[in-house]
Amino acid sequence: MRTAGLTMLALTLGACAPMPRPAVMAEVDTARASAAVQEAAKIAPQAYADADLRRSQAETAFHDRDQPSAQILSEQALAAYTRATVDARLVRAQSALADAQNRMNKAIQNQADLDAQQQRFLLEAETLEARLKVARDAEPLATSAPASAEREQARLLAVKAMLSQAKLLCLSARLLDPKRDSVPPLLNKLSELSSKLSTPPAPIDDAIAVRSGCLKELTLARRPATERAPEAGVTDALLAELSNANLLPFRDDRGVVVTLRALFNAKDQLNTDAASTLDTLGKIAKVHPEFPLLVVVHAARGNAGTRDTAEANAVAEALRKAGATRVDTDAAGSAEPVLDPERPGANERNARVEVVFVSPSSS
Amino acid sequence: MTQLDAPETRALVAEPLGKAKAAEERAKNARASGDLQHATELDVLALTWAQVASDLVRTAAAEKKLAEVQKQLGELEQKAARSQALIEQTIARRGRAEQNLATFEASKPASASKPPADKASAKKPALSRPVKAKGGDKK
């Protein structure tokens, strides 16, 4: 009886003894007091409140002497506090991202404005430079005095070259603007000067003036397209396309030029390689209809003959067949050699065909 | 949890995912021994750790995107500075051209300074004024 009483007393005291607090509950308290969680309380208040609720439920379970639940709910609270800190990081990253994207949009707009300004100033600078060039070219030149026979011979060669260049410039202007009234008088003047070449002195001053006039006509023919789209850069794009096709293009006053040699076989027919190259050129011209084509046949020696004209027409026909729409031709004779005709091998270099993509604008 | 355990996120979520799997295992054991109340609490614990892992993945993605945008922004700001310098050079070039043209026209004799025949070339263009570039609102 006495033993049973002692046992009952021990059990009663045992039941009233304080239950040990699970270690995880202390961890939760430490985590909650940390700077990261306190910051998360401000940035991610909902996640923080959820963690606090679980901590409070753990405390209640501990108070109710349900140690396993106190343990598990404390673990939940620890996980929830961790989640609150992660969510705070996410909110900060999203907010910074939104801000960065906003600044990015403004920077893109700002860059577009700067690019537009640059194009406008560049066009204005180029227009002023072109006006100065035209004004200088329009200045009356000092009349060339008679010269020695040797010098007169050199002038004659220069005049032939200048008249040939002038003709090609005027033809380019006419291709761009067939209704340009001021081009035919210049072409007539060219013919007139060409017919005077057999009698000295060589009309050097007139040749300079006509070349200048043709260049001016070409510049004026391009002006509307240049003003419409100053930043288009169409010529650069075409140049890049022709370069990619290994056609070795270059630029001059007329536009983008591709030089071809040895196009014809012994029967004066286009050979296979030439036909293939012209097909490529014609297809590129088809894609760029704003660039009319000018086919120029340069002879190794002498004036342009019927054979040169026939070759120019054959090349033009091949280009049209491949898709080129506007094609004009000229036989320039030997007025514009690339090598001194007296040098060995000059004939092979000087006899050539130029396919000129006449640039529709100065941009 | 299977989705989160992908190769590209494995290292990032290893710890919370490990804890989620452990909690899931404990829940299974509790359920097997008939302790449904604690099994449910352990399920919630597993879910919470899985949510931590998921939020970590989202956070890492947002931080990566942020770094990319900030890099692009830096490049764009540098480009804007270069563009601004180019504009100043072009304005100077335009100024020189304008001055050269004025000098040339002033040097011509009065009788020679007839208006050009072509109307387009005679028209003096209205010159643009530089617009102050918008300042980058750097942080």
Chai-1 contact restraints between the chains, C-beta under 6 A:
chainA,res_idxA,chainB,res_idxB,connection_type,confidence,min_distance_angstrom,max_distance_angstrom,comment,restraint_id
A,P68,B,H38,contact,1.0,0.0,6.0,A-B,restraint_1
A,I72,B,E41,contact,1.0,0.0,6.0,A-B,restraint_2
A,I72,B,L42,contact,1.0,0.0,6.0,A-B,restraint_3
A,E75,B,L45,contact,1.0,0.0,6.0,A-B,restraint_4
A,Q76,B,V44,contact,1.0,0.0,6.0,A-B,restraint_5
A,Q76,B,L45,contact,1.0,0.0,6.0,A-B,restraint_6
A,Q76,B,T48,contact,1.0,0.0,6.0,A-B,restraint_7
A,A79,B,T48,contact,1.0,0.0,6.0,A-B,restraint_8
A,A79,B,W49,contact,1.0,0.0,6.0,A-B,restraint_9
A,A80,B,T48,contact,1.0,0.0,6.0,A-B,restraint_10
A,T82,B,V52,contact,1.0,0.0,6.0,A-B,restraint_11
A,R83,B,Q51,contact,1.0,0.0,6.0,A-B,restraint_12
A,R83,B,V52,contact,1.0,0.0,6.0,A-B,restraint_13
A,V86,B,V52,contact,1.0,0.0,6.0,A-B,restraint_14
A,V86,B,D55,contact,1.0,0.0,6.0,A-B,restraint_15
A,V86,B,L56,contact,1.0,0.0,6.0,A-B,restraint_16
A,V86,B,T59,contact,1.0,0.0,6.0,A-B,restraint_17
A,D87,B,D55,contact,1.0,0.0,6.0,A-B,restraint_18
A,R89,B,T59,contact,1.0,0.0,6.0,A-B,restraint_19
A,L90,B,R58,contact,1.0,0.0,6.0,A-B,restraint_20
A,L90,B,T59,contact,1.0,0.0,6.0,A-B,restraint_21
A,A93,B,A62,contact,1.0,0.0,6.0,A-B,restraint_22
A,A93,B,E63,contact,1.0,0.0,6.0,A-B,restraint_23
A,A93,B,L66,contact,1.0,0.0,6.0,A-B,restraint_24
A,Q94,B,A62,contact,1.0,0.0,6.0,A-B,restraint_25
A,A96,B,L66,contact,1.0,0.0,6.0,A-B,restraint_26
A,L97,B,A62,contact,1.0,0.0,6.0,A-B,restraint_27
A,L97,B,K65,contact,1.0,0.0,6.0,A-B,restraint_28
A,L97,B,L66,contact,1.0,0.0,6.0,A-B,restraint_29
A,A100,B,V69,contact,1.0,0.0,6.0,A-B,restraint_30
A,A100,B,Q70,contact,1.0,0.0,6.0,A-B,restraint_31
A,A100,B,L73,contact,1.0,0.0,6.0,A-B,restraint_32
A,Q101,B,V69,contact,1.0,0.0,6.0,A-B,restraint_33
A,R103,B,L73,contact,1.0,0.0,6.0,A-B,restraint_34
A,M104,B,V69,contact,1.0,0.0,6.0,A-B,restraint_35
A,M104,B,L73,contact,1.0,0.0,6.0,A-B,restraint_36
A,A107,B,L76,contact,1.0,0.0,6.0,A-B,restraint_37
A,N110,B,A80,contact,1.0,0.0,6.0,A-B,restraint_38
A,N110,B,K134,contact,1.0,0.0,6.0,A-B,restraint_39
A,Q111,B,A80,contact,1.0,0.0,6.0,A-B,restraint_40
A,L114,B,S83,contact,1.0,0.0,6.0,A-B,restraint_41
A,L114,B,A133,contact,1.0,0.0,6.0,A-B,restraint_42
A,Q117,B,I87,contact,1.0,0.0,6.0,A-B,restraint_43
A,Q117,B,V131,contact,1.0,0.0,6.0,A-B,restraint_44
A,Q118,B,L86,contact,1.0,0.0,6.0,A-B,restraint_45
A,Q118,B,I87,contact,1.0,0.0,6.0,A-B,restraint_46
A,R120,B,S128,contact,1.0,0.0,6.0,A-B,restraint_47
A,F121,B,T90,contact,1.0,0.0,6.0,A-B,restraint_48
A,F121,B,I91,contact,1.0,0.0,6.0,A-B,restraint_49
A,F121,B,R94,contact,1.0,0.0,6.0,A-B,restraint_50
A,L122,B,T90,contact,1.0,0.0,6.0,A-B,restraint_51
A,E124,B,R94,contact,1.0,0.0,6.0,A-B,restraint_52
A,E124,B,L127,contact,1.0,0.0,6.0,A-B,restraint_53
A,A125,B,T90,contact,1.0,0.0,6.0,A-B,restraint_54
A,A125,B,R93,contact,1.0,0.0,6.0,A-B,restraint_55
A,A125,B,R94,contact,1.0,0.0,6.0,A-B,restraint_56
A,A125,B,A97,contact,1.0,0.0,6.0,A-B,restraint_57
A,T127,B,P125,contact,1.0,0.0,6.0,A-B,restraint_58
A,L128,B,A97,contact,1.0,0.0,6.0,A-B,restraint_59
A,L128,B,E98,contact,1.0,0.0,6.0,A-B,restraint_60
A,L128,B,L101,contact,1.0,0.0,6.0,A-B,restraint_61
A,E129,B,A97,contact,1.0,0.0,6.0,A-B,restraint_62
A,R131,B,L101,contact,1.0,0.0,6.0,A-B,restraint_63
A,L132,B,N100,contact,1.0,0.0,6.0,A-B,restraint_64
A,L132,B,L101,contact,1.0,0.0,6.0,A-B,restraint_65
A,R223,B,A120,contact,1.0,0.0,6.0,A-B,restraint_66
